[in-house]
Amino acid sequence: MTVSPRLPDDLLINAAEEVRIRQDLVLTALGKRPADRLLRVGRLLDVHSRTWLEDQEIVIKGRRIAYVGPAASFAGEVAERSHEPDLSAVPGFGEAHKHIESSHLTPEWEAALVMPHGVTWTCEASHEFSNVNGARNLEFWLEARRRGSPMKIFPLPGSAVPPTAYEWGGGYFGYDEQKQFMSESLMVAGLDEVMDWPSISDPSNPSYDRLWGMIGATFEQRGVVEGHGAGLRDLASINAFAAAGLASDHEGWFLEEIWQKLQHGLFIELRPHSLPEVIQGLIERKLADWSQVAFVTDDRSASDTLKMGATDYNVRLAIENGLSPEIAIQCVTLNPARHMRLTPWVGSIAPGRFADVVLLDDVEKLSIAKVWADGGPVSAGRMFIGARPEIDWPEWAIKTVKIDRQVTAADFRIEAPADRATANAALLRPFHWSDEFITMELPVRDGAVQRDHDRNVTKFSIVDRFSGEAKVSKMFWLGTGPRTPDTALGSTLGHDKHNIWVVGSSDEAMAMVANALAEQQGGWVLVSGGKVVARVHYEVGGLMTARSAAELDAEMQALYKAGETIDWMYEPTFSPRWWPGFPERLSFATLTCSPWRWVLVAPSERAPQGFVNVLTGETHPVVW
């Protein structure tokens, strides 16, 4: 693979280069130095005043805007001119909260996927790769830009590194690490979503000092502390959340909850699942100032983006539910840029900003004809035509599954108490948010506690992929996984620690999945009948692939097709949107943040069997 060279520092934002760029822009705007390009458009949306300006020209020097004004008003020389009289210009779209890892594409390929949808900048909520390789986190997120990618990525180091005090491996961030990140690059906008509410609100929690240290380091550098308020809906908790300095919430589901959070100073980042109800409700309540609202995709796979679109989908959804196009566009341009304190560089078509422009042929439908970024075209229709650097990702990025032994079926065996025909077992099921775990009496055979497929009971396990030892925790789960004999599914995508998780109808199949994932350095593996029947490769960090969205989607579709041959367990209490069928949502069932209580993590000093209540720190045997 050819490796693209690193380019000059004007691709990144650093203070010394920023001064030089702006000195040049001043003289260009005054007509004392020549401009590189001029883009004349039929009309332009000034998001600051929410007004349309007719027949405007955008004058570009390097990658930045030097001048904006009526056609023929610029007095200086211009090397190249473009005219789009039938198109309307709006700023490049931005994401205040996005996990690029959830697209499962490396940054250079993510850019190729989303930029034709108008997205030119992203605040990367980086606790996924942070948990895999915390030390090289910033280097990873800036590398594609250094090599010429037109996508601006503003990293937010992960607060959830580790997610709780009961998890470990891959990285550790505290005060010192956050201070270093914030000092190293002006592109670091703040601190990624603070998810571990018990650690913020309970001084006795073992992560209390670590998280408050990261918050303090962010405040010292005038950064933004992003929040995660899942399940926090009572007035006291909302007040406490805001008092902590957690500036935003993207976990709102219900109108009343979101209204309360808005009224208490939180910046609201709406995802599509709740957007229609909330938009309609806020309009009915006559919300006059939408500056505290943005639209985000958060976690969206490449396959879903190919079907739905990127944040342009969110904008269209808002317009369809009654919001004016101008306000909807503000919610993906100026609003998130203001919130993240990035307005000197992105969020509007104005001098000093990167020359990122979305050209619409139909504003009401948000129909995108072309996208410019860094002062030149990057897409025509849905075709990406911008620079995509070739990056041969180094070993630290592609050798992240560290397992130095063969995992065996015995690793998943759950020993029964001596001389018992049955045993009591602790059970969880996906998205189990109750204060108490489930209990059930299960059969014992040959000294081991057994699954009970007739009652929808299977086995779920976490395999540590960081120590080399492949430490294994295991327990029984209800209503998920395969009923088909000798079958197992597993992945290195397991929020937020991203160890290997595997669910299976036999211990032998589970071991085969774990070993296959280690051999291919991450992704998905489905085993049935003693052989691997489908694979998806996430060779970078065990989370992403350096391939096109179409290539990745083809592998995912093959996995889904193979999954259709398997009889998957199902509990009717689950949302039909998530179940039944191929249990891909299990990648989120390993979360340990609020509102989770009892969870399974890799064995740790504080949770030797991996079964722990992250709210209280209480542990319990998985069988007794």
N, C-alpha and C positions, 0 to 999 in steps of 0.2 A: 504494500500500500504506500502510495506517495503521501508524505507528510507535508502539509502546508506550512510555510515558514511563519514565524511570529512577525507581526506587523508593528508599525510605530505605535507609541503610547497614546495617540489621540483616539484610538478605539476604546480605551478605558478612561475613567475619570480619575485624575490625580491632580493635586492642587497646582503644581508647577506647570504642567501642560495646560491645565484649564486657564490659567492666566494668559499664557501665550495665545491660545485659541481665541479668547475673548478680546485681547488687544487687536488681533487681526480682524475680528468681526466688527469692532468699532469703526475701523478705517474703511472696511468694505461697505458698511451701512452708509457712511458719509460720502461714498463714491470716490474715495481716495485710493482704493485698491480694487482690482478687478474681481468680479464674482465668477464662480465656476459654472453655475447653472441658474436658470430662471424658469420656474414652472408657473404658467398662467392658467387659471382655472375659471370656470363659469361662475362659481360662487364658493364662498369659504365660510365655515362655521367658526365664529369667534366664541369659544366655549366660556370665556371669562364673562361676557355680557349676554351670552346665549342669543346672539343675533347672526343673521346671514349677511355677508358682505358680497356685493356683486362684482364680478369681473376683477379678480385680485391676482396679484403676482407674488410669488414666494421666491426670494432670492437666496441662493445657497452658496456658502463658501466651505469647502471641505465637506464635512458631514453635518454641518450646522446651518441653521437659518440665520441670515444676516439682516434681512429686511422683509417686511410684509406691507403691502399697500396697494392702492388702485393700479390697474394696468397702466403702464407707461410712466409711472411716477418715479421709478428708480433711476437715478442720474448717472450711475456708474457703468463701467463696461462689463459685459457678460460674455463668457466663452461659448455657451450653449443654451439654446432656448427650446422649451417644449410648451405646447398650447393644448389645453383640454377644455374647449369652450362648453362642452355638453356635460361635464362632470362636476360634481360637488365635492369639495375637499373638507375632510374632517381630520382631527389628529389621529396618529397611530394609537391603537387600543393597547391598554395595559392591564395587567393582573396584579391586584394588591396581595393576592394569596393564591399561590399555585405550587403544587408539587410536580415538577417536571418528571421526576422519577415515576410518577403514576401514569405518564404517557408511555413509559417503558422504552423511551428513545433517548439517546444521548443528546446533549444540547444542540449540536449542529444539525441533527436530524429533526429534532423538535422544531427548530426554526423553519426548516423546509416544510413542515406540516402545517404550522399555525400562521405563518406570516401571510399566506394568501387569504386567510380569514381576518386580516387586519391587525393581528397582534404583533407589535413591534418591541414591546418591553414587558418584562415579568419580574415580580418580586418572588424569588425562589425560596419557598419555605423548606429549608434544606435538612430537616431532621431525618430524612430517609438515608441519604448518602452519608450524612454526619454520623449516623449510627453504624455505618459500615467502615468508613475510614475518616474519622474526625480530624485527624492531623492534616490531611490533604484536602479538606473540604473546600476551602476557598480557591485553592489552585484548580480543583476540578471545575468549579462553576465559571471561572474566568477564562479557561483555556480556549474554548471555541471562539470567544470574542477576540482574544489575543491573536488568533489565527485568521480573523477576518469575517466571522459570522456577523450579519447585520442585526441580529437579535441582541437587545440589551438585557442582560440578566443582572438583577440587583440581589445578591445573596443575603439571606437572613439566617445566620447560624442557628442551629436547632437548640431550643431550650430543653428538648426531651432527649438529651444525650448524657446518660441513659434516660429512658422514659420515666422510670421510677427507681427508687433506691433498691429494688428487688431484682434489677436487671443490670447487665454488664456486657462489656466486649465491644470492640470496634471504635470506640471513642469515648471521651469524657470531656464535657465542657462545664467550666465554672467561671468565676470572676476573671481569672487570669486569661483564659482562652478567649472569652468574649471581648475583653479589653484589647487583646492583640488583634482580633478580627476587625474591630471597629477602627483601630488605628492604622491598619495596613492598607485599606482601600476606601475611597469615598463611595465606592459602589455598594459597600455594605450598609444597608439602610436601617438595620436595627436587629431585633431579636425575634426569631420565629415563634409562632404561637405557643404561649405558655399553657400547657395542657394539664399539668399535674396540680389540680386545684387543692387537694389535701396538703401538698407541700407548701403552697402559698399561704393557706389559711390556718395551718396547725404548726406552731413553733416546735412541737415535739417530733414532727415528721423528720426522718433522717435526711431528706433532700431539701429541707427548709433553707439552710444556709447556702447551699449550692445555687438554688434558683434565685434567691434574693441577691446573691452575688452577681449573677448574670444580669439581673434587672438593674442593679446599681451601675455596673459597667456600661450598660446601654445608656442610662441617664447621663453618665459622665460625658459621653460623646454626642449628646443631643439626638440619640437615635429613637426609633419607635419600638415600643414593646407591644407585639401583637398578642391577642388573647384567643382563648378557646373555651367558650362558656357552655359546653354541652350539659344539659340537664340543670343548669342554674337558672331557675325561673321565679323563685320567691324573691320578694323585695329586699330582704336582708342580704341575700347572696349577690344580687345584682349590684347593690350599693358597695358591698365588700370587694367585688370584682373590679368595679370602676376605681375604688379607693386604692387598689393595689397598683394602679397605673397601667393596667392592661387595657390598651386603647381601642380594641376592636373585638368583634365576635362574628365568626362565619358559621356558627353552629345553630343559629336561630331557626326554628321550625314553624312557629306559630305567630300570628299577627300580634296578639296581646303581649307576648314575650318580647318581640322585636320593638314594639312601641315603647315598652317600659325601658328597654336598653337604650333606645334612642334618647329618651327623656333623661337618662342618667349619664349622657355624654359619650356613649360608645359609638364608634364608627361601625356601621352594619355592612357586612359583606354577604350579599345574597347569592345563594346557589339555586340552580334551576328547580330543585324539588319543591321549594317553598315559594318560589318567586311569583307565580301567578296570584296566589291567595294574598300574599303580602303587598304586592303592587296595587291590587284592587283595593285592599283595605287601607293602605296609606293614602290613596287618592280619595276614598270616601271620607277619611278623617281630615282631608284638606291639608295634608302636609305641604307647607309652602317652601321650605328650604330642604332640598334634596342633597345638599353638599356632604352630609354624613352617611351617604349610601353609595355603595359600589356593587358591581356584579362580578362574581368570581366563578371559576370552574373547579378550583381546589384539586380534586382527584378526577381526572378524566383520561381514560386509556386512549391510545392511538386508534384503536378500532372504533371507539365511540366518537372520536373527533372526525374520523372519516365519514361516519354516518350523520352526525349532528352538526358539526362545526365546532369552533372554539368559543371564545367569549362573544363572538358575533351572534351565536345562537341565543345567548342570554339576552342580548340587546333586542333581538327580534321578538323574543318571548315577552319582554317588558312592553314593547310597543303594541303587540297583539292584545295585551291586557290593560291597555288604556293610557300608558305613559307616553308623553310626547317624544318624538324621535330626538329632539334636542336635549331633553333631560336624560333620556336613556343613553345617549352618546356621552354626556358629561359623566355618567356613572362608570364609564370604562376609560375615561381620559383624565380630565382635570380633577375629579373627586379623588380617585386613588392616588394620583400624583401628589395632590396636596396632603393627603393623609400620611403618605410615606415620606413627605418632605423632599420630593424629587422634582418640584416644579422648575428649577433652573435648567433641567435637562429634558423632561418629557411632560406630556399631558396637554399640550396646546401647540397650535401652529403660531409660534411667536419667536422673536429674535433670541438667539442664544441656545434655543432648544435643538435637539437632533432633528434633522429634516426628515421626519417620519410623517407621511401623509397617506390617508386612505381616500381613494377616489371612488365616489358612489355614482352609479347611473340611475338609482332610484332610492331616495332618502327614506321614504315611508317603508319600503321593504328592506332597507339596509342592503341593497344589492351592490356588491363590491366588484368594480370593474378592474381596478389596478391598485397596487400598494407600492409606495415608495418608502425606503428606509435608508438612513445615512446619506440622503441626498440623491438617491437614484432608484430606478425601478427594481423591485424584488419579486413582483408577481404580475402576471397578466391573466385575468380570470382566476381559475383555480391552479394555474401552473406557477410553481416557484422558479424564478429565473435569477435569483440572487446568488451570492457567493456561499458555497457550502464547503468549508475546509475539510480536507482529508486528514483525519487524526488517527494515528496508530496509538491507541491508548496504552499507556505503560502498564507494567506488571502490577503496580500497586492498585490499579483500577480494575484489572481483569482477573486477578488471582486473589479473590476475597473469601472464597469458601475454603476454610482451613480445617480439614479433617484428615488426620494422619493415621487412620485405621479403617478397617472394614466394619461398618455397622452391621450387626447381626440381628436375627429374630429375637434372640435372648434379651437384647436391649429394650424390647418393647413388652416383655413378659411382666405381668403384675402379680407378684407373689401373694398368695392368700395366707391369712393367719393359720397356724398349725392345726391339723386335724379338723378341718371344717368342710362341710358339703356346700355351704353358701357363705357369702361374706357381704357385709355392708359396703357400699361404694358411694363416693362423692361424685356427682355428675354436674357438668355444665352443658349448656347448649349455646349456639351462636347468639350473641347479643343478649347475654344473660346479665341483666342489670339489677337483680334482686339482692337484698341484704343477705339472704341465705342461699347456699347452694342446694342442689337437688340431691336427695338420697334415694337409693334403691338397693334391694337385695339381689345379688347376682350369683349365678352358679359357679362352683369351683370344680375344676377338672385337672388332675395330675399336679395338684398343688398350686395352680394358677387361677386367678379370677378370670371369668370368661365374658365375652360380649354376649348380648342377647338381642339378636336381630329381629326377633318377633316383637320386641318392645322398643324397637328403634334405637337400640343402644350399640354404639360402636366405640372404637378406641381412637383417641387423638393424642398427638405427641409433639413436643418441641425438641429439636436436636440443635445443640449449640454449634455454630459454625465459625467461631472465633478463636477458641483456645487450642484447637488441634485435637482435643480429647473427645470430641463429639459427646458431651454430656447430655443425657437423655432424661426428660421428664415425660410422664405419660399418665393418662387417666381415661375414664370413660365419658363419652359425650352422648347426648340425646338428640336424635332427630336430624342427623347430618351424616355425610359420608356414604360409602357404598354398602349396599346389601349384597351385591353380587359377590360370590366367593372369590377369595384369593385376589383381591383388588385393593389398590391404594392410590391416593392422589396426594401430591405434595408440591411445595413451592418454597423458594427463598424470598418471596414477596409475602411478608408477614408483619404488618404494621404493629409497633413502630420499631421494634428491635431488629426485625428481618433476619432472625434465625430461620432454620428450616422448620416448617410445620408439615406434618403428614397425618392423614386420616385413612384408616383402612379396615378391611374386614379380616385380614390376617396379619400376624406379625411378620411373616416372611415377605409379604408384598410391601409392607411398610419399610423394611430394611432395604429392599431392592430400590424403592423410590429414593431413600436418603442417599444411597451410594451413587445412584445415577445423577442426582443433583450435584453431588460433590464432584463427580467426574466431569460434568459439563459446565461447572462453575456458575450454576444458578439458572433460574427459570421455573418451568413447570414440568412435572413428569407424571404420567398416568401409567400405572402397571395393572395388568389383568392377565390371569391365566399363566403366570410365570414369565411374562415378557413385557417389555416396555412397548406400549401401544401408541403413545403420543408424547412429544416433547415440544417445549418452547424454550428458546435460548435467551437468557438475559446475561450475557457474558460480562457486562460492565457493572461491577458492584453487586452482581446477583439481582439487579433491579432493572437494568436497561440494556438495550442492544444498539450497536452502531450500524444500523441498517435503516432502510426506508420504512415508513409506516405500512406501505402495501406488503412488503416482505414479512414484517412482523404479524400483520393481520392474517396473512395466509397461514402462518403457523398456528395462530390462535383459532382460526376457523377449523383447522384439522384437529386441534385438541377438543373443541366443542363437538365435532362430528364423532370422534372416538368416544366422548363422554355420553353421547346419545345411546350407546349400546349398554351402558351401565344402569343398574337399578339403584337410584339414589334414595336414601331415606328422607323422610319429610315429616315435619311436625306442623299441623295446620294452623298453629298459633303464629307462625312466621308470615311476614308479608309475602304475598304471591309474587311481588316484584323481585324478591330476592330468592325465593324458593317456590316450587320444587325445581329439580333439574340440576345441572352441573353447578356444584357449590363454590363458584368463584368468589363469592362474598366472604368465604372463610379467611381470605387474606386480611379482612378487617376484624375478624372475630378474635384475633390475638391482641387487640388494642388493650392498653392498661390505663388509659386516661379516663377522667370523668365522662360518663356516669358509671363506668365499670366498678365492680366491687371484687368478687372472686374471679381470679384469672389463673391461667397456666403459663408460666414462664420457664425458661431454661433453669436448671438447678443453680441455686446461688447460696451464699453463706446465710442469708436471711430467710431463704425459702428452699431448704435442701431437696424437697420433692418437687419444687416448682409451683406448688398450689398455695396461693396466698391471696388474702384480701388486701388490695392496695389502698383501701381507704383507712384500714386500721392496723395493718401489718400482721394480722393474725394468720397463722398457718394451720393446716389440718392434714392428717393422713388421707391418701386417696382411697384406701380400703382399710377396714378394721373389723 
